[in-house]
Amino acid sequence: MATRTTPTERQRRLGAELRKMRLAAGVTTEYAAGLLGIDRTRLSNMESGIRSFSAERIWTLACNYACADQSYVEALATVAETKDRGWWERHRGTLPAGLLDIAELEWHAARVRTVQFMHVPGLLQTEEYARGVFAAVLPPLSRLEVELRVAHRMERQQVFTRAEPLPYVAYVHEAALRMRFGDTEVTRQQLEHLADQSEREGIDVRVVPTAVRGFPGAGHALLYADGAVPQLDTVQLDSAHGPVFTGAEAQLTKYRAHLDWMDDAALPPAASRDLIHAVAREL
């Protein structure tokens, strides 16, 4: 069982879920390690995502932890069995690990919902618009770093063209439609692309107009990825130092309510498209 120096967010989450299950059962690390015939340190490393779990070991622990939620255990076992290296691994060592974690999160999600206040969602960006977004980063990125991020962002969009496209809902504040990343023509083309993408099956774009007074979340962008079961849902938040991930139930409940508010406040899909086209014509 190989040791990882830098586990991915998905690997860390699997370990954290097994630790949560153990603590809920009131089982010590020593006892759980004994069930698997390993030492305490190895189990701690597994629960930290540094070492991997096999599906068989997950079932063994779940049985001894008296976890009755079979769907939850099956979902954990599926995560453990996923050994294929995703396309994002080609970028490891050249891009921040957090960006690769976002791509992996999207790839394995049952559905993704996102909220954006300052720019168009990454999965719906054009290449030139994405280049404008990354050119606005502080401290400034080198030209090579910008191009690597743009290439990665474009590759992320293959979740819409694979055999089973990702169901996707984007809540976009009207302010984001009016922000310009790149020149006027780049922004116009981006808005036209956004409207076109919103007509694709499985992609739902909802605009929150400026007429809506106030909004929750202090304007923080977020990505909510549905897992195979609700316990494995994940929230990713943007920050100045990189993406932040959480799967804590209290936080998931909070952001589900946030998304419910957005859904109630946003315009219907057709009216959202009309507003996107109207803003494009104003440029």
Secondary structure, DSSP 8 states (H G I E B T S, - for coil): --B-SS--HHHHHHHHHHHHHHHHHT--HHHHHHHHT--HHHHHHHHTTSB---HHHHHHHHHHTT---HHHHHHHHHHHH-----GGGGGBTTB-HHHHHHHHHHHH-SEEEEEESSS--GGG--HHHHHHHHHT-SS---HHHHHHHHHHHHHHGGGGTSSS---EEEEEEHHHHH--SS-HHHHHHHHHHHHHHTTSTTEEEEEE-TTS---GGGG--EEEEE-SSGGG-EEEE--TTS-EEE--HHHHHHHHHHHHHHHHHS--HHHHHHHHHHHHHH-
